[in-house]
Amino acid sequence: MLILYDDGQNLYGEERNQKFSFQSVGIQAQGRTTIFKLNYRNTKQVLGVADEFAKEVIPLPPEMKPPS
């Protein structure tokens, strides 16, 4: 079975207070999931613009910030 989920997608423009997890919908997938590191939808140019914009408006969680 292949299930794709993109946490960055939001069709309805609503802010979500809770992160989705497969476990929350009854799917036991721990240890059997893969997070894609490559972007297969956008050109490098579009991704670069989006990344720069996101850096300005979306703060990184502490665990993702580079050491200072």
Biopython code that builds the backbone (N, CA, C, O; Angstrom):
import numpy as np
from Bio.PDB.StructureBuilder import StructureBuilder

atoms = [
    (1, "MET", "N", (0.845, -1.157, 0.000)),
    (1, "MET", "CA", (0.000, 0.000, 0.000)),
    (1, "MET", "C", (0.901, 1.233, 0.000)),
    (1, "MET", "O", (1.923, 1.269, 0.685)),
    (2, "LEU", "N", (0.509, 2.234, -0.771)),
    (2, "LEU", "CA", (1.246, 3.492, -0.836)),
    (2, "LEU", "C", (0.303, 4.611, -0.433)),
    (2, "LEU", "O", (-0.739, 4.818, -1.055)),
    (3, "ILE", "N", (0.681, 5.329, 0.616)),
    (3, "ILE", "CA", (-0.095, 6.479, 1.059)),
    (3, "ILE", "C", (0.839, 7.678, 1.048)),
    (3, "ILE", "O", (1.914, 7.641, 1.647)),
    (4, "LEU", "N", (0.433, 8.729, 0.375)),
    (4, "LEU", "CA", (1.229, 9.945, 0.328)),
    (4, "LEU", "C", (0.514, 11.027, 1.108)),
    (4, "LEU", "O", (-0.703, 11.184, 1.003)),
    (5, "TYR", "N", (1.272, 11.765, 1.886)),
    (5, "TYR", "CA", (0.707, 12.832, 2.705)),
    (5, "TYR", "C", (1.664, 14.008, 2.679)),
    (5, "TYR", "O", (2.869, 13.838, 2.864)),
    (6, "ASP", "N", (1.139, 15.186, 2.453)),
    (6, "ASP", "CA", (1.959, 16.391, 2.405)),
    (6, "ASP", "C", (1.453, 17.357, 3.461)),
    (6, "ASP", "O", (0.404, 17.979, 3.291)),
    (7, "ASP", "N", (2.198, 17.482, 4.549)),
    (7, "ASP", "CA", (1.786, 18.334, 5.660)),
    (7, "ASP", "C", (1.754, 19.801, 5.264)),
    (7, "ASP", "O", (1.119, 20.615, 5.936)),
    (8, "GLY", "N", (2.437, 20.144, 4.175)),
    (8, "GLY", "CA", (2.464, 21.528, 3.725)),
    (8, "GLY", "C", (1.251, 21.914, 2.900)),
    (8, "GLY", "O", (1.094, 23.087, 2.561)),
    (9, "GLN", "N", (0.399, 20.976, 2.571)),
    (9, "GLN", "CA", (-0.777, 21.267, 1.759)),
    (9, "GLN", "C", (-1.963, 21.593, 2.646)),
    (9, "GLN", "O", (-2.171, 20.963, 3.683)),
    (10, "ASN", "N", (-2.733, 22.578, 2.233)),
    (10, "ASN", "CA", (-3.911, 22.971, 2.982)),
    (10, "ASN", "C", (-4.944, 23.486, 1.988)),
    (10, "ASN", "O", (-4.867, 24.636, 1.559)),
    (11, "LEU", "N", (-5.890, 22.666, 1.626)),
    (11, "LEU", "CA", (-6.868, 23.017, 0.602)),
    (11, "LEU", "C", (-7.903, 24.027, 1.066)),
    (11, "LEU", "O", (-8.482, 24.730, 0.238)),
    (12, "TYR", "N", (-8.148, 24.119, 2.343)),
    (12, "TYR", "CA", (-9.261, 24.917, 2.827)),
    (12, "TYR", "C", (-8.848, 26.217, 3.491)),
    (12, "TYR", "O", (-9.714, 26.962, 3.949)),
    (13, "GLY", "N", (-7.557, 26.520, 3.562)),
    (13, "GLY", "CA", (-7.090, 27.764, 4.138)),
    (13, "GLY", "C", (-7.274, 27.870, 5.635)),
    (13, "GLY", "O", (-7.200, 28.964, 6.193)),
    (14, "GLU", "N", (-7.512, 26.753, 6.291)),
    (14, "GLU", "CA", (-7.712, 26.754, 7.734)),
    (14, "GLU", "C", (-6.412, 26.411, 8.436)),
    (14, "GLU", "O", (-5.633, 25.583, 7.962)),
    (15, "GLU", "N", (-6.186, 27.058, 9.574)),
    (15, "GLU", "CA", (-5.014, 26.721, 10.370)),
    (15, "GLU", "C", (-5.320, 25.491, 11.205)),
    (15, "GLU", "O", (-6.367, 25.392, 11.845)),
    (16, "ARG", "N", (-4.381, 24.558, 11.182)),
    (16, "ARG", "CA", (-4.574, 23.323, 11.941)),
    (16, "ARG", "C", (-3.796, 23.397, 13.233)),
    (16, "ARG", "O", (-2.609, 23.722, 13.234)),
    (17, "ASN", "N", (-4.460, 23.096, 14.332)),
    (17, "ASN", "CA", (-3.799, 23.109, 15.631)),
    (17, "ASN", "C", (-3.122, 21.783, 15.936)),
    (17, "ASN", "O", (-2.249, 21.715, 16.800)),
    (18, "GLN", "N", (-3.514, 20.741, 15.240)),
    (18, "GLN", "CA", (-2.996, 19.410, 15.532)),
    (18, "GLN", "C", (-2.331, 18.844, 14.288)),
    (18, "GLN", "O", (-2.883, 18.917, 13.191)),
    (19, "LYS", "N", (-1.149, 18.283, 14.464)),
    (19, "LYS", "CA", (-0.447, 17.649, 13.352)),
    (19, "LYS", "C", (-1.070, 16.285, 13.064)),
    (19, "LYS", "O", (-1.506, 15.579, 13.972)),
    (20, "PHE", "N", (-1.101, 15.935, 11.785)),
    (20, "PHE", "CA", (-1.623, 14.634, 11.369)),
    (20, "PHE", "C", (-0.604, 13.552, 11.714)),
    (20, "PHE", "O", (0.603, 13.769, 11.620)),
    (21, "SER", "N", (-1.092, 12.415, 12.105)),
    (21, "SER", "CA", (-0.234, 11.233, 12.234)),
    (21, "SER", "C", (-1.019, 10.035, 11.728)),
    (21, "SER", "O", (-2.244, 9.992, 11.843)),
    (22, "PHE", "N", (-0.313, 9.066, 11.170)),
    (22, "PHE", "CA", (-0.994, 7.854, 10.723)),
    (22, "PHE", "C", (-1.634, 7.140, 11.908)),
    (22, "PHE", "O", (-2.711, 6.557, 11.784)),
    (23, "GLN", "N", (-0.962, 7.189, 13.058)),
    (23, "GLN", "CA", (-1.502, 6.546, 14.250)),
    (23, "GLN", "C", (-2.859, 7.143, 14.632)),
    (23, "GLN", "O", (-3.734, 6.429, 15.124)),
    (24, "SER", "N", (-3.039, 8.453, 14.408)),
    (24, "SER", "CA", (-4.300, 9.100, 14.782)),
    (24, "SER", "C", (-5.487, 8.579, 13.971)),
    (24, "SER", "O", (-6.639, 8.756, 14.367)),
    (25, "VAL", "N", (-5.205, 7.942, 12.846)),
    (25, "VAL", "CA", (-6.291, 7.371, 12.033)),
    (25, "VAL", "C", (-6.230, 5.844, 12.006)),
    (25, "VAL", "O", (-6.820, 5.202, 11.137)),
    (26, "GLY", "N", (-5.505, 5.273, 12.974)),
    (26, "GLY", "CA", (-5.509, 3.820, 13.125)),
    (26, "GLY", "C", (-4.537, 3.050, 12.258)),
    (26, "GLY", "O", (-4.675, 1.835, 12.113)),
    (27, "ILE", "N", (-3.555, 3.727, 11.674)),
    (27, "ILE", "CA", (-2.571, 3.038, 10.838)),
    (27, "ILE", "C", (-1.275, 2.887, 11.633)),
    (27, "ILE", "O", (-0.677, 3.881, 12.045)),
    (28, "GLN", "N", (-0.844, 1.643, 11.846)),
    (28, "GLN", "CA", (0.392, 1.376, 12.578)),
    (28, "GLN", "C", (1.542, 1.315, 11.582)),
    (28, "GLN", "O", (1.826, 0.268, 11.000)),
    (29, "ALA", "N", (2.200, 2.463, 11.397)),
    (29, "ALA", "CA", (3.242, 2.553, 10.383)),
    (29, "ALA", "C", (4.607, 2.896, 10.968)),
    (29, "ALA", "O", (5.561, 3.080, 10.212)),
    (30, "GLN", "N", (4.727, 2.987, 12.272)),
    (30, "GLN", "CA", (5.985, 3.390, 12.892)),
    (30, "GLN", "C", (7.115, 2.467, 12.452)),
    (30, "GLN", "O", (7.011, 1.243, 12.532)),
    (31, "GLY", "N", (8.194, 3.085, 11.988)),
    (31, "GLY", "CA", (9.347, 2.324, 11.525)),
    (31, "GLY", "C", (9.227, 1.835, 10.097)),
    (31, "GLY", "O", (10.165, 1.238, 9.568)),
    (32, "ARG", "N", (8.098, 2.075, 9.468)),
    (32, "ARG", "CA", (7.886, 1.607, 8.086)),
    (32, "ARG", "C", (7.528, 2.754, 7.161)),
    (32, "ARG", "O", (6.936, 2.535, 6.104)),
    (33, "THR", "N", (7.877, 3.970, 7.542)),
    (33, "THR", "CA", (7.569, 5.126, 6.710)),
    (33, "THR", "C", (8.850, 5.716, 6.149)),
    (33, "THR", "O", (9.939, 5.476, 6.672)),
    (34, "THR", "N", (8.714, 6.478, 5.099)),
    (34, "THR", "CA", (9.846, 7.160, 4.479)),
    (34, "THR", "C", (9.461, 8.607, 4.235)),
    (34, "THR", "O", (8.377, 8.889, 3.723)),
    (35, "ILE", "N", (10.335, 9.516, 4.595)),
    (35, "ILE", "CA", (10.125, 10.924, 4.302)),
    (35, "ILE", "C", (10.985, 11.266, 3.097)),
    (35, "ILE", "O", (12.206, 11.115, 3.138)),
    (36, "PHE", "N", (10.356, 11.726, 2.030)),
    (36, "PHE", "CA", (11.098, 12.085, 0.824)),
    (36, "PHE", "C", (11.870, 13.368, 1.062)),
    (36, "PHE", "O", (11.322, 14.339, 1.583)),
    (37, "LYS", "N", (13.117, 13.377, 0.691)),
    (37, "LYS", "CA", (13.956, 14.560, 0.834)),
    (37, "LYS", "C", (13.995, 15.366, -0.466)),
    (37, "LYS", "O", (14.395, 16.531, -0.464)),
    (38, "LEU", "N", (13.585, 14.756, -1.559)),
    (38, "LEU", "CA", (13.576, 15.446, -2.847)),
    (38, "LEU", "C", (12.185, 15.965, -3.153)),
    (38, "LEU", "O", (11.183, 15.347, -2.793)),
    (39, "ASN", "N", (12.135, 17.090, -3.811)),
    (39, "ASN", "CA", (10.882, 17.680, -4.222)),
    (39, "ASN", "C", (10.633, 17.283, -5.678)),
    (39, "ASN", "O", (11.454, 17.567, -6.551)),
    (40, "TYR", "N", (9.530, 16.643, -5.931)),
    (40, "TYR", "CA", (9.238, 16.154, -7.273)),
    (40, "TYR", "C", (8.219, 17.020, -8.016)),
    (40, "TYR", "O", (7.842, 16.679, -9.137)),
    (41, "ARG", "N", (7.765, 18.124, -7.429)),
    (41, "ARG", "CA", (6.720, 18.921, -8.059)),
    (41, "ARG", "C", (7.190, 20.251, -8.608)),
    (41, "ARG", "O", (6.659, 20.716, -9.616)),
    (42, "ASN", "N", (8.156, 20.870, -7.985)),
    (42, "ASN", "CA", (8.530, 22.227, -8.354)),
    (42, "ASN", "C", (9.924, 22.288, -8.953)),
    (42, "ASN", "O", (10.782, 21.449, -8.677)),
    (43, "THR", "N", (10.126, 23.308, -9.785)),
    (43, "THR", "CA", (11.476, 23.544, -10.295)),
    (43, "THR", "C", (12.325, 24.092, -9.158)),
    (43, "THR", "O", (11.793, 24.547, -8.145)),
    (44, "LYS", "N", (13.631, 24.052, -9.322)),
    (44, "LYS", "CA", (14.525, 24.585, -8.296)),
    (44, "LYS", "C", (14.261, 26.068, -8.064)),
    (44, "LYS", "O", (14.369, 26.553, -6.938)),
    (45, "GLN", "N", (13.916, 26.787, -9.131)),
    (45, "GLN", "CA", (13.670, 28.219, -8.998)),
    (45, "GLN", "C", (12.436, 28.486, -8.133)),
    (45, "GLN", "O", (12.476, 29.334, -7.242)),
    (46, "VAL", "N", (11.347, 27.770, -8.389)),
    (46, "VAL", "CA", (10.124, 27.946, -7.604)),
    (46, "VAL", "C", (10.373, 27.533, -6.165)),
    (46, "VAL", "O", (9.940, 28.219, -5.240)),
    (47, "LEU", "N", (11.056, 26.434, -5.969)),
    (47, "LEU", "CA", (11.362, 25.964, -4.623)),
    (47, "LEU", "C", (12.224, 26.982, -3.879)),
    (47, "LEU", "O", (12.012, 27.219, -2.690)),
    (48, "GLY", "N", (13.192, 27.585, -4.565)),
    (48, "GLY", "CA", (14.054, 28.581, -3.940)),
    (48, "GLY", "C", (13.281, 29.803, -3.466)),
    (48, "GLY", "O", (13.507, 30.287, -2.357)),
    (49, "VAL", "N", (12.377, 30.301, -4.290)),
    (49, "VAL", "CA", (11.557, 31.452, -3.907)),
    (49, "VAL", "C", (10.669, 31.085, -2.725)),
    (49, "VAL", "O", (10.560, 31.854, -1.771)),
    (50, "ALA", "N", (10.040, 29.930, -2.780)),
    (50, "ALA", "CA", (9.165, 29.493, -1.692)),
    (50, "ALA", "C", (9.951, 29.308, -0.397)),
    (50, "ALA", "O", (9.470, 29.659, 0.680)),
    (51, "ASP", "N", (11.148, 28.763, -0.502)),
    (51, "ASP", "CA", (11.979, 28.542, 0.678)),
    (51, "ASP", "C", (12.368, 29.871, 1.329)),
    (51, "ASP", "O", (12.295, 30.006, 2.551)),
    (52, "GLU", "N", (12.778, 30.847, 0.525)),
    (52, "GLU", "CA", (13.137, 32.156, 1.069)),
    (52, "GLU", "C", (11.937, 32.834, 1.721)),
    (52, "GLU", "O", (12.058, 33.442, 2.785)),
    (53, "PHE", "N", (10.786, 32.725, 1.080)),
    (53, "PHE", "CA", (9.565, 33.299, 1.651)),
    (53, "PHE", "C", (9.227, 32.618, 2.976)),
    (53, "PHE", "O", (8.908, 33.290, 3.958)),
    (54, "ALA", "N", (9.295, 31.303, 3.004)),
    (54, "ALA", "CA", (8.948, 30.556, 4.211)),
    (54, "ALA", "C", (9.881, 30.903, 5.366)),
    (54, "ALA", "O", (9.443, 30.969, 6.514)),
    (55, "LYS", "N", (11.152, 31.123, 5.077)),
    (55, "LYS", "CA", (12.107, 31.470, 6.133)),
    (55, "LYS", "C", (11.701, 32.765, 6.839)),
    (55, "LYS", "O", (11.975, 32.950, 8.025)),
    (56, "GLU", "N", (11.048, 33.651, 6.097)),
    (56, "GLU", "CA", (10.645, 34.931, 6.669)),
    (56, "GLU", "C", (9.350, 34.842, 7.462)),
    (56, "GLU", "O", (9.163, 35.600, 8.413)),
    (57, "VAL", "N", (8.459, 33.942, 7.097)),
    (57, "VAL", "CA", (7.132, 33.932, 7.724)),
    (57, "VAL", "C", (6.857, 32.723, 8.624)),
    (57, "VAL", "O", (5.912, 32.745, 9.413)),
    (58, "ILE", "N", (7.669, 31.675, 8.514)),
    (58, "ILE", "CA", (7.436, 30.473, 9.313)),
    (58, "ILE", "C", (8.688, 30.183, 10.138)),
    (58, "ILE", "O", (9.719, 29.803, 9.582)),
    (59, "PRO", "N", (8.608, 30.359, 11.455)),
    (59, "PRO", "CA", (9.797, 30.072, 12.270)),
    (59, "PRO", "C", (10.095, 28.574, 12.313)),
    (59, "PRO", "O", (9.184, 27.746, 12.343)),
    (60, "LEU", "N", (11.378, 28.244, 12.315)),
    (60, "LEU", "CA", (11.782, 26.843, 12.429)),
    (60, "LEU", "C", (11.584, 26.361, 13.853)),
    (60, "LEU", "O", (11.834, 27.110, 14.798)),
    (61, "PRO", "N", (11.136, 25.117, 14.025)),
    (61, "PRO", "CA", (11.083, 24.553, 15.370)),
    (61, "PRO", "C", (12.502, 24.454, 15.937)),
    (61, "PRO", "O", (13.453, 24.278, 15.176)),
    (62, "PRO", "N", (12.657, 24.562, 17.254)),
    (62, "PRO", "CA", (14.010, 24.539, 17.855)),
    (62, "PRO", "C", (14.853, 23.359, 17.417)),
    (62, "PRO", "O", (16.060, 23.510, 17.227)),
    (63, "GLU", "N", (14.255, 22.186, 17.249)),
    (63, "GLU", "CA", (15.051, 21.001, 16.884)),
    (63, "GLU", "C", (15.593, 21.056, 15.458)),
    (63, "GLU", "O", (16.469, 20.264, 15.110)),
    (64, "MET", "N", (15.095, 21.972, 14.621)),
    (64, "MET", "CA", (15.555, 22.089, 13.242)),
    (64, "MET", "C", (16.503, 23.264, 13.037)),
    (64, "MET", "O", (17.064, 23.420, 11.952)),
    (65, "LYS", "N", (16.692, 24.096, 14.065)),
    (65, "LYS", "CA", (17.574, 25.250, 13.920)),
    (65, "LYS", "C", (19.028, 24.794, 13.961)),
    (65, "LYS", "O", (19.401, 23.934, 14.759)),
    (66, "PRO", "N", (19.851, 25.392, 13.081)),
    (66, "PRO", "CA", (21.279, 25.027, 13.108)),
    (66, "PRO", "C", (21.931, 25.541, 14.390)),
    (66, "PRO", "O", (21.496, 26.548, 14.948)),
    (67, "PRO", "N", (22.977, 24.849, 14.859)),
    (67, "PRO", "CA", (23.653, 25.309, 16.075)),
    (67, "PRO", "C", (24.265, 26.689, 15.846)),
    (67, "PRO", "O", (24.752, 26.991, 14.757)),
    (68, "SER", "N", (24.234, 27.517, 16.883)),
    (68, "SER", "CA", (24.786, 28.871, 16.713)),
    (68, "SER", "C", (26.205, 28.997, 17.197)),
    (68, "SER", "O", (26.792, 30.076, 17.114)),
]
sb = StructureBuilder()
sb.init_structure("model")
sb.init_model(0)
sb.init_chain("A")
sb.init_seg("    ")
for serial, (resi, resn, name, xyz) in enumerate(atoms, 1):
    if name == "N":
        sb.init_residue(resn, " ", resi, " ")
    sb.init_atom(name, np.array(xyz, "f"), 0.0, 1.0, " ", f" {name:<3s}", serial, name[0])
structure = sb.get_structure()
